[in-house]
Structure formats: structure tokens, C-alpha cells
Amino acid sequence: MPPDSYSLPQVASLYDALNPAAADTTFYLDLAGSDPCRVLDIGCGTGLLTCALAARGHAVTGVDPAPAMLAVARTRPGAERVCWVEGVPADLPDEPRFDLAVMTGHVFQVFLDEAEVLAVLKAVRRRLVPGGRIAFETRNPLSRPWRSWTPHGSRRTVAVEGSGTVTVWHDVLAVEEGPAPLVNHQTHFVFPESTTVVTSDRLRFFGREAVERLLLQAGFTDLAVYGDWDRRAFARDAREIIVVAA
């Protein structure tokens, strides 16, 4: 963490165009509720959800290890309402404690082994009030989503203010199979005048059983697991593993 893709300012500036607000944004906003509370946004990136939470009256801290992403976040309308922290959860002070911690945008998958996941979950738990909740999503490895990460299948073209038209696609380099596959892939960004940036990332695909076990080991209970943003029950063919734990 952070993924290589978003450590570059030129690439970070594309994030919102490639990942606009959608059903996941609504899910996390609804989870925070209407009564003001303290929210920790882990891997907050460009701050789209972070600022939306703050606009609803929540006291929000956004933490991210990528300066390029935070630079974008700090220019967003309403950014002055947020406490921005460059780093990871373990870098945060013990106070204040939070009512809710979220990890969106598949941030959970950048932690590449169980020891790293457990350390992050324990660091978050220490910074939650009694009864506080953590919520995040991770791609379901049983659906093998990386099969569509091909130059043809993943190609997208977006218009970005200040950058013009940019074409993006993924290319999988290697997959380490197993209960929690590790996928090495590249992302190609073709900017106007054929300027190309290629980044390399690794993502871990933990299954539901591993996710639940690690949460329990970190001291979380009352786990709810969904398979889609409408809160339908998780099924083997679900694209997402969406977790809320107290």
C-alpha cells in the first residue's frame, strides 16, 4: 500500500473519472446514517466518499499513504471539513476514537498476506469506540474477476478535465492460484499525443471464510456479509464480499 497506480499525480488525477460515485457510495453513506458520528475512511484516496460523509455532518478523518491521492482530495469542495492524514491506521493517535471505519475501493485487497491484514484490523479495532463498526468490500475470488482484465475486455476511454481523452486497460501478468489468489497485473494509461504510463500492482483475493476468520481473530463480532450493495445475502457467484462487523 499504496498501489503503484495511484502514487503518480498524472494517474491519481484520473481516479474519479474511472471510479465515480455509485451504489457502493450510497451503501457506505447509509451505513453512517443521519446522526452525526465519527468516521475513519481508510485508504480514502481522492476523498469522494470522505467529503460526502463530512457534508452530512459527520466528523471524518481520511487516511491514505499516497500523497498524490491526498493532493486531489484536498482540492475537493468541502475538503476543509475533513482531517486528512498521510499514512496508515497504525499511524493515527489513540484519540479520537471512531464510531465507524470504512475501507472502500477494494482497499482491503492491497494487504497481501494474513499477517498484514490482521495487523490492520487490530489497528482499526483499537481506534473504535465500544460497539464501533468496520465495513469494507473485497472481490470474491470464486467469481475470478481477473479473467476480464485483458487489453480487450477491460479497455475504457474517459474524458478527463485537464487531461483530455484517456484510454485505460488492464493486463494480467501472473496469477498465483490457491485459496487466496494473488494477481499481478499492469494498468496502461494512454494520454493524448500517445503518451503512455504503465503501472504494476498486486492484489490478494481472500475468500469469505478467510475474511471472517481474520475479523474474529482481530476481535470483531456480529459479522454481516453481503453479496451486493442492495444487501442481498452472499452467494458463491457474488462479485463482492461486503462485510460489516462490530
GUTI-28887 format. One record per residue (C-alpha): residue number from 1; z, x, y. Coordinates in Angstrom, 3 decimals, padded with zeros to 6 digits, always signed. Layout:
N
(NUM, (Z, X, Y)),
...
This chain:
246
(1, (+000.000, +000.000, +000.000)),
(2, (-001.797, -000.471, +002.292)),
(3, (-005.163, -000.966, +000.582)),
(4, (-007.645, +001.640, +001.759)),
(5, (-009.964, -001.107, +003.027)),
(6, (-007.676, -002.079, +005.881)),
(7, (-006.493, +001.328, +007.029)),
(8, (-009.657, +001.682, +009.139)),
(9, (-009.825, -000.079, +012.550)),
(10, (-013.505, -000.900, +012.086)),
(11, (-012.730, -002.701, +008.815)),
(12, (-009.441, -004.275, +009.954)),
(13, (-011.349, -005.997, +012.759)),
(14, (-013.342, -007.916, +010.115)),
(15, (-010.357, -009.303, +008.218)),
(16, (-010.070, -012.647, +009.991)),
(17, (-013.774, -013.399, +009.671)),
(18, (-013.638, -012.672, +005.950)),
(19, (-010.309, -014.439, +005.397)),
(20, (-009.986, -017.416, +007.774)),
(21, (-007.156, -019.937, +007.647)),
(22, (-007.486, -022.149, +004.579)),
(23, (-005.428, -024.135, +002.051)),
(24, (-003.124, -021.170, +001.444)),
(25, (-002.210, -021.072, +005.143)),
(26, (-001.271, -024.753, +005.052)),
(27, (+000.806, -024.216, +001.902)),
(28, (+002.950, -021.493, +003.479)),
(29, (+003.327, -023.360, +006.778)),
(30, (+004.505, -026.443, +004.904)),
(31, (+006.888, -024.318, +002.862)),
(32, (+008.561, -023.031, +006.017)),
(33, (+008.994, -026.621, +007.166)),
(34, (+009.500, -028.067, +010.621)),
(35, (+013.099, -026.988, +011.237)),
(36, (+013.258, -023.502, +012.811)),
(37, (+014.199, -020.772, +010.349)),
(38, (+013.891, -017.009, +009.955)),
(39, (+010.735, -015.928, +008.147)),
(40, (+009.701, -012.490, +006.885)),
(41, (+005.940, -012.039, +006.466)),
(42, (+005.408, -009.057, +004.139)),
(43, (+002.011, -007.409, +004.426)),
(44, (+001.359, -009.593, +007.453)),
(45, (-001.980, -007.926, +008.184)),
(46, (-003.676, -009.277, +011.298)),
(47, (-000.905, -011.842, +011.796)),
(48, (-002.842, -015.081, +011.375)),
(49, (-000.074, -016.799, +009.402)),
(50, (+002.660, -014.841, +011.197)),
(51, (+001.714, -016.187, +014.620)),
(52, (+001.133, -019.687, +013.258)),
(53, (+004.693, -019.691, +011.933)),
(54, (+006.042, -018.445, +015.255)),
(55, (+004.088, -021.136, +017.105)),
(56, (+006.013, -023.716, +015.074)),
(57, (+009.299, -022.366, +016.371)),
(58, (+010.292, -020.064, +013.519)),
(59, (+011.812, -016.637, +014.188)),
(60, (+009.271, -014.420, +012.460)),
(61, (+009.180, -010.741, +011.531)),
(62, (+005.829, -009.372, +010.389)),
(63, (+005.905, -006.126, +008.439)),
(64, (+002.827, -004.146, +007.393)),
(65, (+002.225, -000.440, +006.652)),
(66, (-001.299, -000.426, +008.136)),
(67, (-001.364, +000.424, +011.877)),
(68, (-004.959, -000.794, +012.165)),
(69, (-003.993, -004.261, +010.942)),
(70, (-000.959, -004.460, +013.227)),
(71, (-003.095, -003.391, +016.177)),
(72, (-005.204, -006.519, +015.627)),
(73, (-002.094, -008.664, +015.095)),
(74, (-000.546, -007.600, +018.388)),
(75, (-003.590, -008.870, +020.310)),
(76, (-003.397, -012.362, +018.800)),
(77, (-002.308, -015.252, +021.061)),
(78, (+001.416, -015.773, +020.605)),
(79, (+001.963, -012.261, +019.234)),
(80, (+004.785, -011.706, +021.722)),
(81, (+006.880, -014.247, +019.795)),
(82, (+006.827, -012.056, +016.657)),
(83, (+008.835, -008.962, +015.789)),
(84, (+006.216, -006.544, +014.406)),
(85, (+007.336, -003.716, +012.116)),
(86, (+005.125, -000.935, +010.768)),
(87, (+006.404, -000.238, +007.267)),
(88, (+007.555, -001.968, +004.090)),
(89, (+010.520, -004.274, +003.329)),
(90, (+012.780, -001.345, +002.420)),
(91, (+012.349, -000.038, +005.993)),
(92, (+013.904, -003.151, +007.528)),
(93, (+017.533, -003.201, +008.685)),
(94, (+020.041, -005.226, +006.691)),
(95, (+020.278, -007.765, +009.524)),
(96, (+018.995, -010.255, +010.402)),
(97, (+018.596, -011.912, +007.039)),
(98, (+015.807, -014.358, +006.356)),
(99, (+015.558, -017.884, +005.004)),
(100, (+012.050, -017.342, +003.653)),
(101, (+009.934, -014.314, +002.741)),
(102, (+006.207, -014.652, +002.088)),
(103, (+003.555, -012.298, +000.732)),
(104, (+000.078, -013.730, +001.272)),
(105, (-003.475, -012.484, +000.883)),
(106, (-002.692, -011.235, -002.654)),
(107, (-000.437, -008.519, -001.238)),
(108, (+001.545, -008.664, -004.485)),
(109, (-001.367, -007.001, -006.294)),
(110, (-001.235, -003.742, -004.348)),
(111, (+002.017, -002.853, -006.167)),
(112, (+000.644, -001.038, -009.183)),
(113, (+003.497, -000.848, -011.691)),
(114, (+006.560, -002.850, -012.652)),
(115, (+008.993, -000.350, -011.134)),
(116, (+007.271, -000.674, -007.748)),
(117, (+007.219, -004.475, -007.950)),
(118, (+010.887, -004.594, -008.907)),
(119, (+011.850, -002.295, -006.023)),
(120, (+010.007, -004.515, -003.531)),
(121, (+011.507, -007.727, -004.915)),
(122, (+015.030, -006.269, -004.805)),
(123, (+014.497, -005.047, -001.230)),
(124, (+013.387, -008.542, -000.240)),
(125, (+016.286, -010.225, -002.030)),
(126, (+018.794, -008.065, -000.149)),
(127, (+017.340, -009.346, +003.116)),
(128, (+017.510, -013.053, +002.271)),
(129, (+020.378, -015.388, +003.027)),
(130, (+022.101, -017.033, +000.023)),
(131, (+019.638, -019.611, -001.227)),
(132, (+016.770, -017.944, +000.629)),
(133, (+013.312, -018.141, -000.907)),
(134, (+010.408, -015.827, -001.641)),
(135, (+006.852, -017.116, -002.032)),
(136, (+003.627, -015.341, -002.896)),
(137, (+000.416, -015.634, -004.873)),
(138, (-001.405, -013.321, -007.258)),
(139, (-004.733, -013.777, -009.022)),
(140, (-004.466, -014.999, -012.599)),
(141, (-005.720, -012.216, -014.911)),
(142, (-006.691, -014.804, -017.547)),
(143, (-009.478, -016.006, -015.237)),
(144, (-010.810, -012.427, -014.923)),
(145, (-011.906, -012.880, -011.292)),
(146, (-013.207, -009.311, -011.012)),
(147, (-016.220, -010.291, -013.135)),
(148, (-017.776, -011.780, -009.998)),
(149, (-017.090, -008.663, -007.920)),
(150, (-020.652, -007.406, -008.196)),
(151, (-023.064, -006.379, -005.434)),
(152, (-024.971, -009.616, -006.018)),
(153, (-022.171, -012.050, -006.843)),
(154, (-019.787, -011.039, -004.046)),
(155, (-022.242, -010.440, -001.206)),
(156, (-021.321, -012.153, +002.068)),
(157, (-022.640, -011.940, +005.604)),
(158, (-020.392, -012.749, +008.541)),
(159, (-020.843, -012.727, +012.296)),
(160, (-018.013, -010.825, +013.970)),
(161, (-017.476, -010.765, +017.724)),
(162, (-017.918, -007.213, +018.947)),
(163, (-019.423, -006.053, +015.641)),
(164, (-022.470, -008.273, +015.225)),
(165, (-023.571, -009.341, +011.746)),
(166, (-021.813, -007.509, +008.920)),
(167, (-022.684, -007.674, +005.208)),
(168, (-019.907, -007.120, +002.669)),
(169, (-019.849, -006.838, -001.111)),
(170, (-017.632, -005.513, -003.915)),
(171, (-018.442, -003.259, -006.829)),
(172, (-016.037, -002.750, -009.740)),
(173, (-015.806, +000.877, -010.869)),
(174, (-013.399, +000.563, -013.788)),
(175, (-011.049, -001.901, -015.447)),
(176, (-008.025, -000.747, -017.409)),
(177, (-007.549, -003.637, -019.819)),
(178, (-004.193, -004.829, -021.118)),
(179, (-001.564, -007.479, -020.366)),
(180, (-001.734, -006.468, -016.680)),
(181, (-005.263, -005.171, -015.992)),
(182, (-005.764, -002.526, -013.317)),
(183, (-009.036, -002.895, -011.430)),
(184, (-010.595, -000.070, -009.432)),
(185, (-013.255, -001.302, -007.042)),
(186, (-015.166, -000.408, -003.931)),
(187, (-015.980, -002.580, -000.939)),
(188, (-019.165, -001.932, +001.025)),
(189, (-019.371, -002.912, +004.696)),
(190, (-022.831, -002.701, +006.262)),
(191, (-022.635, -002.885, +010.048)),
(192, (-025.544, -003.313, +012.482)),
(193, (-028.050, -000.455, +012.564)),
(194, (-027.290, +000.076, +008.854)),
(195, (-024.010, +001.892, +009.418)),
(196, (-022.138, +001.645, +006.106)),
(197, (-018.443, +002.071, +005.345)),
(198, (-017.297, +002.224, +001.718)),
(199, (-013.632, +001.862, +000.794)),
(200, (-011.878, +002.188, -002.562)),
(201, (-008.920, +000.118, -003.743)),
(202, (-006.870, -000.556, -006.866)),
(203, (-005.318, -003.896, -007.740)),
(204, (-002.898, -004.814, -010.522)),
(205, (-003.241, -008.226, -012.202)),
(206, (+000.175, -009.183, -013.527)),
(207, (+000.276, -012.312, -015.682)),
(208, (+002.628, -015.232, -015.228)),
(209, (+005.133, -014.020, -017.816)),
(210, (+005.458, -010.596, -016.183)),
(211, (+005.792, -012.118, -012.705)),
(212, (+008.571, -014.455, -013.812)),
(213, (+010.397, -011.705, -015.720)),
(214, (+010.336, -009.337, -012.744)),
(215, (+011.624, -012.046, -010.402)),
(216, (+014.504, -012.794, -012.749)),
(217, (+015.303, -009.081, -013.048)),
(218, (+015.405, -008.857, -009.250)),
(219, (+017.953, -011.680, -009.101)),
(220, (+015.754, -014.652, -008.231)),
(221, (+016.177, -018.022, -009.946)),
(222, (+014.856, -021.579, -009.619)),
(223, (+011.276, -020.452, -010.117)),
(224, (+008.415, -022.843, -009.416)),
(225, (+004.932, -021.745, -010.489)),
(226, (+001.754, -023.487, -009.351)),
(227, (-001.895, -023.033, -010.215)),
(228, (-003.396, -024.229, -006.944)),
(229, (-002.494, -024.838, -003.313)),
(230, (-002.025, -028.565, -003.929)),
(231, (+000.988, -027.629, -006.107)),
(232, (-000.609, -028.662, -009.367)),
(233, (+001.066, -027.170, -012.430)),
(234, (-000.076, -023.729, -013.529)),
(235, (-002.606, -023.700, -016.375)),
(236, (-004.251, -020.831, -018.223)),
(237, (-007.551, -021.393, -016.402)),
(238, (-005.973, -021.450, -012.938)),
(239, (-007.379, -018.963, -010.451)),
(240, (-003.997, -018.336, -008.834)),
(241, (-000.395, -017.804, -009.859)),
(242, (+001.570, -019.223, -006.904)),
(243, (+005.316, -018.639, -007.038)),
(244, (+008.263, -019.978, -005.049)),
(245, (+011.694, -018.624, -006.082)),
(246, (+015.193, -018.884, -004.629)),
